[in-house]
């Protein structure tokens, strides 16, 4: 047989002649996202913690449409002169009840008792650490923000304390002492001030706020923690497309490998399952050596 124009079809498994169209131009570069998404937040924003299950689902299925920019908003500089009359907060102890309500409503575990015996004095220290890590690696910064929120909300640790921050960063495989030290310099504050300036220019007045902007600098602003449908509809409006093409949901093993720890509410939001189906779903989708299952504040969570 002298014909060298042969190939084996991956779908059929049949080998034969390749046909005439053997040379094709292809572009393996993924298309650039058409939408800038600004997520304005703060490490101790309880409603941002409540939003995590929905935001993760949105990123997994529609992240290919957007370029995400996480912006620190500066929720609490200090308690000197701070008051949130709308939520009845005039001092640290007042936050505990507010956090408890958010936790019960969202089912993202929130302890909050630290506000009575070891209150956070400022959200700026973890925000500055986030900015220092972000300047080096955006993905690691995202991981830090998640670990900091797990620490403060579910495990009741004061992330305004440098020792706690050093521990969190070090467990990520980074030099915790060096990064926290750098975050405490004028360079760390300068990075944070740049975020504050950006948030003001976007007209942000509370957290969480998500702003999606298209190539024509037109967009939508969504304030507060909303259902997934609100963000999908906002994206559709910004893109001016009748229908969007969501990516398939990731398998649970892949998701847990990436995230490290997931609460029951996050599994329910990601996979459209009911609370009483979580344990069975986990057992059916993970082998016993892939995870540990625990409970905190009456909520189940899995950890790789």
N, C-alpha and C positions, 0 to 999 in steps of 0.2 A: 504494500500500500504506500503510494508516494505522496498522498495528500497530508501535509503537515498542519492543515487548518482544522484541528480537532479540539474538542473540549468535552468535559463532563458536567452535566447540568446538576447543580446542587439540589434542586427541588425534586427532579424526577430520578436522579441517580443514573440516567442514561448517558452514555458517551457516544459522540458522533461528530459530524461536521458542524463547525461553528457558524457557518453562514457567511454572508458578505460583510455585515457590519461588525468587523472585529476591532476597529480602532475608533474609540470614542473619547471626546474631551469631557473630563469630569472635574468638579471643584469640591474638594474635601473640606474646605473651610466652612464651618457653620455660619449661617447668616447672622449678621449683627442684629441684636435686639433693636426694635424700633421705638421702644418706650423706656423712658427713665422712670424708675420707681423710687421715690424717696420715702423711707420709713423713719419717721421721727419718733424717738423713744427715749427711755431712760432705764438704767438697770433696776431701779426700785419701783417702776411703774406697774402696779398690780393689774391694771386692765391690759397692759402689754403682755403680761404673763398669761392672762386669760385668753389672749388672741393667738398664742403660739400654735395650738392645734390647727386652727383655720389657716394661719399664715404658712405653716409647713405644707399643708395640702395644696395651697395656691402655688407655692414655689415649685413643688414637685410636678404639678400638672401644667402650669402656665409660665413657669420660669423662663422658658425659651423665648418668650415674647418681651421680656423686660431685662433691664440692667439695674440691679438693685443697689441702692445707696442707703446704708443705715446711718442715720444722723442722730447724734446725742443732743438732747434738748435742754438738759439742766433742770431737773425737777426740784432738787433741794440743794441750794448752796450752803445754807446753815439754818438753824432754828431761830436765829436772831432776826426778829421782825417777820418771820414766815407765818402765814395763816391761810387756810383754805376754807373760807366761810361756807362755800357751797356744799362741802362735804363735812362740815362741822369739825374741822381739824385746826386746832390752835396750838397743839404741842404733840410730842412724840406718842404719848399714851393714847391720844385720839385716833392714831392711825390703826391700832390693833383691831378695833371694831370694824373699821372700813375694810381692812384687808380680809377679815373673816367673812364678811358679806360677799366680797368678790370671789373668794375661794369656794364658798358654798354654792353660789350661783353658777360659777363656771366649771366647778369640779376639777380645776387645776389646784392641787393641794397648796394651801397657804396656812402656815402656823401663826406667825405674827406676834407671838408672846415676847419676842425680843424688844418690842417697842416699850414694854414695861420695865424690863430689867437690864437691857443692853442696847439702847436705841442707837440707830444710825444717825450720825450727826450731819452727814452730807452725802449726796449721791455723786459728787464730783470725783472723789478718788477712784471708784470703779470705772467711771466714764473716761477719766484720763488714761487709765490702764488700757481700756478698750482702744482708745485712739493711738496709743503707742504701738500696740500689737497690730492694729489695722494698717499703720504706715509700713509695716514689715510684711504682713500677710493677711489679706482680707478674710480668708477662710478660717484661719486660726482666731481672728478677732471674733468671728461669729461663734466659734466654739467657746471662747472665753465668756461671751455674753450669756450664752446658754448655761454654762457651768456656774456663773455668778448668780444667775436667777434661781437655779436649782438650790444653791446654797442658802440664799436669803429667804426664798418663799417656802420651799418644802422642808428644808433642813435647819431653818431658823438660825442662820449664821450671819454675823454682822459684816457685810461686805464693804463697809466703810473703814474697817480695821485693816491696816497694812499687813498684819500677820496672816489674816485670812486670805487676802488677795495674793500674797506671796505663795501660799499653799496651793491655791487654785491654779495659778499660772505654772507653778513647778510641776504639778500633776499632769499638765499638758505637755511636758517634756521641754519646757522653756526655762530660761534662767529667771525665776520668779523675783529674786532679790534685785537683779539688775533692771528688770522691766518696771517694777514698782518704784524703784529709786528714780528712774528716768521719768516716770509719769509724774513724780512730784516736783519736777523742775519747771522752769518757765516755758520750756519747749513743749511739755505736756499740756500746760494750760493754754498755750497758743493754739495748739491743735484743737482743743476743746472750744476755744473762742471762735474759731473758724466755723465749727459746726453750729454754734449758737447764732452766728451771723447768717448762715445759710437758712436755718430754721426761721429766723425773722423775715428773711427775704421771701420765703415761701408762705408767709402769713400764718404760721403755725401758732396756736394758742393753747394747745393741750395735747395729751398723749393717750393712746397712740393716734398718730395722724399718718395716713398714707396718701401720697400725691403721685399721680401718674401723668406724665407729660410726653406728648408725641413729638415727631420731628418738626412740627410747625409751632412748637411751644404752646400748644393747647392741651388742656388736660382736665382731670377731675381730682377733687379733694374728698377723702373719706375720713371722717373724724370718729374716733371711738372704735371699740371692738365690735365688728359686724359679722354677720354670717358670710360664708364663702360666696354665695350668690351675688352679694354686693360688690365684691372685688372683681369677680368675673365679668359682671355687667359693666363696671367701671372701665375695665380693660377693653371690653368690646366697643364701648363708646369712644374711647381714645383712639383706637385703631380704625374706627368707622368700618368695622367688618360685621357682616350679618352673623357669622358663626366662627368660633374659635376651635382649634384642634388641640384638645388636651392630650398630654402624654399619658401613657399607661401608668397606673399606680405601681410604685416599686414593691417588690416582694418584701415580706416582713424581715427576713434574714438580712437583706441588703440594707433596709432602713435602719435596723437596730445596729448593724455594723457601723453605719455612718454616724448615728446619733448617740449611741452609747447607753442612753437611758430614755425610756418612754413611759409616760403615765397612761392609765386606762383611757382617759378622755381623748388623748392624742391618737390612740389606736381606733377608737370609735369614730373620730372625725375623719381619719385617713381612709378607713376601710368600710365606712357606713355600716357598722355593727352596733348592736345594742349592749348596754352595760353587762347584762347577764350572759353575753356571748363571748366576752373578752378572753376568759381563761381557756375556753375550748378552742377559740381561734388561735391563740398562742400555741397551744399544744399541738394543733394540727399543722402549723406552719413553721415551727422551730423544733429542732432536736433538743433533747434535755441538756446536752452539754453546751448549747449555744446561749443559754440565758439563765438568770436567776430571777425568780418572781418573789416580790415582797409587798408589804403594805405600809402605807404611812398616811396618817390622818384619815383613815377609813377608805383610802383609795389604793388600788393595785398599781404597781409599776413593775416593769421588767428592765433588767440591766444585763448588758453583755458580759 
